[in-house]
Amino acid sequence: MPPKQFSASIIKTFTDMNEGLIKSNKRRFLQFAIFPFFVLFFFYHPAGAAPAKTAVCVLPDKVINGLVTDSASSPLPGVSVYVKNNKSIGTITDVNGRYSLSVPDTATLVFSMVGFEEQEVKVIDQVKIDIHLLPEMNALAETVVVAFGKQKKQDLVGAVTSISPKELKVPSSNLTTALAGRVAGMIAYQRSGEPGQDNADFFIRGVTTFGYKKDPLIMIDGVESTSTDLARLQTDDISNFSILKDATATALYGSRAANGVILIETKEGREGKASVMLRLENSVSMPTRSVEFADPITYMQLANEAVLTRDPLSQLPYSDAQIDNAIAGTNPYVFPATDWRKALIKDNTTNQRANLNVSGGGQVAQYYLAGSVNKDNGILKVDPENNFNSNIKLVTYSLRSNINVNLTKTTKVAVKLSGTFDDYAGPIAGGADIYRMIMRTDPARFPPFYPKDEEHQYVDHIMFGNYSDGSGQYLLNPYAELMRGYKNYSQSVMNAQFEVKQNLRFLADGLNFNVMLNTQRYSYFDVTRAYVPFWYQAQSYNRRTDKYQLQMLNEDKGTEFLDYTPGAKVNRSAFYLQSTLDYSHNFKQKHDISGLLVFLVQNRLTGNADDLQSSLPFRNVGLAGRATYSYDKRYNAEFDFGYNASERFYKNHRWGFFPSFGLAWNLSNESFWGTLKSTVNNLKLRATFGLTGNDDIGSAQDRFLYLSQVNMNDDGRGAVFGTDNRYSRPGISIARYPNTSITWERSTKTNIGLDAGFFNHWDLTVDVYKEVRSNILMGRAATPAELGLSAQPQANIGKAEGRGIDASLDYNQTFSNSLWVQGRVNFTFAQSKFLVYEEYDYRNEPWKSHVGYSVNQQWGYLAERLFVDDAEAAKSPKQNFGEYGGGDIKYYDVNGDGQISALDQVPLGYPTTPEIVYGFGFSAGYKGFDLSVFFQGLGRESFWIDAEATAPFVNYYYSDAEKSSLPGKPQNQLLKAYAEDHWSEDNQNLYALWPRLSTSSIGNDNNSQRSTWFMRNGAFLRMKQLEIGYSLPGKLIKKWYMKTCRLYFNGTNLFSISDFKLWDVEMGGNGLGYPVQKVFNVGLQVNF
Amino acid sequence: MRKYIISLAAVILLFLASCNKYLNIVPDLAPTIDNAFALRSQAEKFLFTCYSYMPSHASLTGNPALLGGDELWLVPTSDNVPWKIARGNQRIVDSYVNYWQGTQGAKDLYEGIRQCNILIENIGRVPDMEQSEKDRWTAEAEFLKAYYNFYLVRMYGPIVLMKKNIPIDAGEDEVRLPQSPVDSCFSYIVQLLDDAANNLPDRISDEASELGRATKAIALSVKADVLVTAASPLYNGNKDYSGFVNSAGLALFNTTADPKKWERAKAACKEAIDFVQSVGYRLYYYKPSFSQYDLSEVTLTKMSIRGAVTEKWNPEIIWGNTNSMADQGGIQGSATPRGLDPAHLDNQGTRGSLAPPLKIANMFYTVNGLPIRDDKDWDYAGRFNLKIAGQQDKFNLKEGYTTAQINFNREPRYYADLGFDGGIWYGQGHYDDNGSDLFYLQAKQGQPASKIVESAYSTTGYWPKKLVNFQNIIGSGNTYTVQAYPWPVIRLADIYLLYAEAINEVDGPVADALNYVDTVRARAGVPSVEQAWTLHSRTPDKFKSKEGFREIIHQERLIELAFEGKRFWDLRRWKQAVSELNNPITGWDIDQASAEGYYRERTIFNQTFSTKDYLWPLNENVLLANYKLKQNPGW
């Protein structure tokens, strides 16, 4: 028996069995019993070959044929055609848009397809019904994913933004980079462009808390996920993308929802022939802007100046001879002048992406299968001498399989399997660190490497340059760091999800029961292989022969072979169970009611806990519900609640009830609206109010805030005694004092919204909100040191407020001459302020108080100007930050006490996260051509140039840990901008960009205080994306069995407008890291 | 249908009921602080925790007395924290070596005091301990509490006394206490020490595992130190602080000197000396353990001087801090000159950056036991003149080496304590003082011990040889094998000199006072005070007056205890820092290759010290967190 027939018969058998079972057991059993058959069937029958669509049928009365086309008269394949109120009689159109269906005598046919308006045709006498489907203009008919379900947009009460996945399509393998400016209500920005590290930061309605968890809850297919999971998601796989912003939308998630929720659903298969989509992209990326360094000659000259200006008697770091020879270019290996960036970084790199998905299915089972491969390359150079590649290469694979099976008429089963796999190879230090090392390498001490001379022709390693000053500490050679080895990591996330949807119409019409089980496994490991570089230094240069001698500096340390270092290994698992019971009913045409009850359990485990408390499982339990009522499509009311518990709190404070309610009024459906409908085709007012919570407070390590955290064997607190120090014992330390009254953060949200449509082409949504976040966990700042506590006590004392507006305006029109235009403007304004903040008693210095300022507000000093000379510095108020003098920054003594101290800090500039994010753009198409442009910007953000990290000539370490881990002594480069504009004896500019130079902490400690001197405005507007596409004409591609074939070119981050020129302003204070990338991309999308 | 809904509701309720259980995931065995006192072995860890707050006396970054004054200087590129105080940069924002809060190199002493209180309050609960041991541990905690408080008082003057722990949930006003007057602080410390002394062992019997823990000998010695400090002019009748009152209106300093304080100090010193001598402590004299070389008297005397500090657990060490060792990575490595062994110029274990300024070199006596300006037989004016070392100098100076006259005819401590250009450096693998292979320093430009490396040289041309154990071996590569020794916090000579000082303050230069000074001088190979002054001094009667003898005792202390972290505090308690620490830091002109060029005095830094610097500033946020505190005057 051929497989097709075999499977059909199996299906028939178990369908029959099933029906019989239900009858015989008086419908009391769920259909779990047949699960083994189902599995059997699945294994035997490949999902790709859908069974014939004849398994279920009712006796036909007559056969209707027809053709379904779009407005341009092109045939539409895949349109569902079914009999109204009896979906079991139905079919879908074939490749040529044709269908054939046997229908009862008096039926109404429904034609529906996503993206088109549904049409109904009453069958009277016709045998042939041809139909044009119109593109869906009225966005209200869309369904939107909301917590644990879907709602029609016109019934929405809460503030939910749903955007089309198309909008998120950018030439990047990181979905989070597409969010900025696309979604009203979301604040997003990207600080780094390094593959694997380039997740954008994003917050729903800004940040209103000052705990550690600020980012939204992300639910992918109903399961809590991380922002990296979101980043790896393929836009092509997404069917719905919603942002839940206010209380009614998020209350069901209870104590996890205060920061908003991102809801994503992946695509599912649809009945019909297999539809194949293939997308190929190849892009070239390069930094949008690179930090410019001064040339090595200037570097040496100014390094000498920096020493002399502080201490005229000091020895100069660079001799005149060295500088003169470097200028003359005598011998670049003896008198090096290295452009380190050029030595390490390429101009651009290429990335490839491929994406394939197949969907289809029959009435019994539908499938959606997708796979993708993304390859992102770093921009680092590779030395041919090495037999390995240390440039960054991040390959991410993802595979997804969503299968739905209709077991019986009332039972559906879905299996969703997905995996995301990252394979990374790159330099040991990571891309951003390589950039930071380049910033910290002296350009004039040594070349990256020496060529092999006669004496060293048999040497089998790269002869890296270095410089020995005899201290035994070598300098940082980033070239060697990049070339000496590589790191591999492998990261995988596996998701398996099983869902049973049982229609309980035998109990009550409109009642459904749904169980979903999900487990997620995460694993990560990395390994590092590296050799120890040999350092060489050029000596005894003979000017006449132009020859030098190479001296090996670390003969005993260097190695020619790779050594291995094991790295981190992370394993996590998560289990999630959710069961929902929902009910919806329509009474007397006008009354719609619905109800939903959800029970959920979540359990997460980590295999790499550092201590007992974090090794214990992470658990959540909850019950949530929703009730809606709508009258005559005019009035909507909704009540939601979440009742859930978190294991982090003490018994008495574990459970929380988070209710919310909302009302909406569809004015445009009122009878009095009448004639207005032609101009204002839709107008709806919404208002919601409610409570949500946040249990991720304190820090991730603070698991059980009600318990004390005691380390019974703390080596840092031990002591040692005895003649030869032989007797030692560890000590006991307390990292946290117990506090049983700690509980979650509470957020009270109010939202007022307006949806309006004009002239059938314009859609406007505006939401105004206010949020009061209370119970924010804070350390008791005013605990006197004399108390001697070894940890700061904490309590739920903070309170903050957020308010703002998010709005979007859409324009959508198709003209008769196959021209279509779409436009979109998004605007988000989110502002926060402290209402209660635990701080010192600042009654004498009110400017120090946080109350009334944004949670991301920074405090610092007011920089007046630079000191004219040492004498002025000596008679000005004492500045408490190390030695300073003429040419160093003079701060303003705000409280007039004759000292510049922390009390003189005032709120500076805007918050460090933007308060405004906006985007606007349009797309237009004519025949096969399409064009879209998107601009994005943000405003009301300040950032600070890192005055310590950019301080020229100093040995700067980003952290204390780096002091021991960094493989050489760093010495900061000189930014070109600083070289051109700094205070010096010759140019005593009191307002120069950089103060008086210094090679040590003298002056720099004073100047690097957070002040207005280095504050910059983070606002910018950038052309985020430009895309031009061409779809090949249908006739041409039909020969190649294609349905559509579109070629497109797009560019990302093409240009930006900002006052700040040192680096890409979006990176903010992180400007010395891996730059944000500009991408040019060519793509091909084919549907079969 | 109702039936189904009811049963469904029942299921849900059942679920929720089991949920609480589901969320109780913390095992009962998660440790709490109660576990610390459930067993003796755990309680012992808590006792050690109390010790872990002991200031790191040997640490160049943790002990402000090493680099915070004028005794040692560093290379200009150093970012050593205490040295910033020496350079006049102490501040009220994130102040340096902040023992009040445990930041900038310091330990959190108030946290330490709280731990001691916890131990004292809870030790009674431990089931498997003898009462006598509980008493001993309590006494140790009391001793530590006393020492931590004393350490704070020396820095900050009036402090907050945390006699009992304040509960964590106490009210706002309960947790904020004002500073107590210094006199109350001192008497509280003395009371703690008296209590502790009663229950502490006389000295450690189980030396292998307990040496370094508190004993009665230590407690009584600390008490002597505390009472001498309390009697000293900074704390006794200091008029600079008149009007400095706490928030309750109490004067924090007394402004009229109370002579009784010296009497109490004298009694305490006597008590301490009598006791420690009775349990076997005595001045250290070097006895070569191997006799292959017949060492000269000169070398033996120098070895006695060096060994009193670097020979671990020698009979003079009353209190050695085992938790702060003088080791290779710390002070010994920094005190050993790079290039001491010319064969290992690149040995990075020898960092040699600690540089005693010229004024410290000048402080040492002449061979006659007199200050260099006071010795009529020593050519003070010609001290910078060059002279070639002869055969008679060979145990101290390299024979035939040209150096300045200042290096000739000095007391043994000069040669024992200091390394300098042309000076013999006995030890480090070379032990035959008659042989020709003894190390000697060559520190002029281009020579092995000169500034070859930016970070490892002496800016003055001197090194604190005293801190380097003579058996350390400079090996090849970067190996520098060091005989680490527990930092000598208190040694007998210190107590002798405190006693002499106290006697002189009470009774003037009586024989007893002279005796104790002379005992110390005798070990150092210096003639007695009477002999020295009578025979060679320009002011032969100086030692006969209380004031004159006070000066002599002070200088004796500064010399005998040089580089041991005493000068810093002594200059303060004597109120002499304003005169001493306003002098420039000078050294030799180390960038010169010729002897003529090298032996010129070069100013390295102009130090400043004003009255406010006698006390540490309270960090600004300490004052903000506790509005009952008053900032120290001048800050």
Interface residues (C-beta under 8 A of the other chain):
Chain A: D311 S314 D469 G470 S471 G472 L507 A508 D556 L581 L597 F599 V601 L612 Q613 L616 P617 R619 V621 L623 A645 S646 E647 K651 R654 F704 L707 S708 V710 N711 M712 N713 D714 G716 R717 G718 A719 V720 F721 G722 T723 D724 N725 R726 Y727 S728 R729 P730 G731 I732 S733 I734 Y737 P738 A781 A782 T783 P784 A785 E786 L787 G788 L789 S790 P793 Y840 D841 Y842 K878 N880 F881 G882 E883 Q899 S901 A902 L903 S1000 S1001
Chain B: M1 Y4 L8 I12 F15 L16 C19 N20 Y22 L23 N24 I25 V26 P27 A30 P31 T32 I33 N35 A36 Q42 E44 K45 F46 F48 T49 Y51 S52 M54 P76 T77 D79 K84 R87 N89 R91 I92 V93 D94 W100 Q101 D108 Y110 E111 G112 I113 R114 Q115 V160 M162 N165 I166 I168 E172 V175 R176 L177 E207 A208 S209 E210 L211 G212 R213 K312 W313 T322 N323 M325 L345 D346 Q348 I452 V453 E454 S455 A456 G477 N478 P486 E620 N621 V622 L624 A625 N626 Y627
